[in-house]
Amino acid sequence: WPSAYCSICMIGVRKNVRKAQSVDLDFIKLHGAGNDFVFIEDFSCDIELRPYQVAWLCDRHFGIGADGIILVRPPEN
């Protein structure tokens, strides 16, 4: 699948980082049945998105534009 980069300035995207930083998020945007979602690979489970960050990323005018964000992580057990 083709992917894209999004370089954004966000606070606290990575665990234990509490300063503003530019983060490169490698993502795939998929759509179907009238919905679209942004998938972000997070196999290391170190991405923590706050609600305002998800809202900004999903904004169709200023962000990527999507109905939601899905972090792809390994199973817990």
Salt bridges, closest charged atoms under 4 A:
ASP36 OD2 - LYS29 NZ 3.42
ASP36 OD1 - ARG60 NH2 2.86
ASP42 OD2 - ARG73 NE 2.77
ASP46 OD1 - ARG14 NH1 2.99
GLU48 OE1 - ARG18 NH2 3.92
ASP67 OD1 - ARG60 NH2 3.20
